[in-house]
Amino acid sequence: MLPSDKIDKAFKAICEEAEKMLKKDVSGKMEKRLKTIVSIAKHQSDVRGLKGTCCHPSKEKCK
């Protein structure tokens, strides 16, 4: 398994655990922090899932 695959799985696991905690009765401050964790973990997982694709308007800069 490539290191990026391991990191992707780790971010997905973090997201799952934070979402489990959100289902419990937590304070407003804790809920906000957990939502931030979920947001960051999902973003990182999405970014790592691109695997070499380029989203820059000028593909020349990606070569």
LINTA-V160734 format. One record per helix or strand of 3 or more residues. SS is the DSSP state (alpha for helix, beta for strand). FROM is the first residue (numbers start at 1). TO is the last residue. Records with the same first field share a line. If there is no record, write none. Layout:
# LINTA-V160734
SS: FROM-TO ; FROM-TO
This chain:
# LINTA-V160734
alpha: 3-22 ; 28-49 ; 59-62
